[in-house]
Amino acid sequence: MLQKTAKLVSLLSLLALITPSLCFLAGFGNLPQIKWIMLTATIVWFITAPMYMWKNNSNS
């Protein structure tokens, strides 16, 4: 269950990385706000991605 939640949060953070940059290119939002959103999404991704990417070798 934790791995599924981590995967969902990780994918949402990747979406949060892509969306602000596209909005900025389209002329919406200001640069400092976009930078904070993308920094936060990057930190969230680095925390959640290893939770589901690492293999659990305790079963073997």
N, C-alpha and C positions, 0 to 999 in steps of 0.2 A: 504494500500500500504506500509506503514511504517513497519507493522508487517511482511509482506512477505519479505521485504528487510532485516530486522533484522534476520529473520529466516535463510535466505540464507547466510548472513555473519556469523552467528553463526555456521552453519553447515560447512562452509568453514574453520572457525577457528578450529573446531574440527578435520577436515582433516589435517590442518596445525599442529596440536598437534601429530597426529599419524604418519604422513609421516617422519618427521625428526628422530624420535626415531627408526623407521624401517631402515632408511638410515644409521644411526649410527651403528646399529647392523650389517648391511651388510658391514660396513667398509668405508662408504662414509662420508665425512665431518669431522670436528673436534669438540670436545666437547664444547668449548666456543660458537662457532657459533650455534650449536644445542640448547644450553641453551637459547640464546637470541631469537631464533625463537620461541621456545616453550613458553618462558615467554611472548612474544608479543602476541602470539595466545591465551594464557590463559587470558590476560587482555582484549583482544577483545571479547572473549567469555563471560567473566563476565559482560561486558558492554552491549552486544547485547542480550544475552539469556533472561534476565528479561523483555525485551521489548515485547517479544511475549509470554512469559510464564505467565505473570500476567494477571488475568482476569479483564476486565473492568466492574465494577458493577454500572456504572452510568445509564445504561438502565433500571435497575429494581427499 
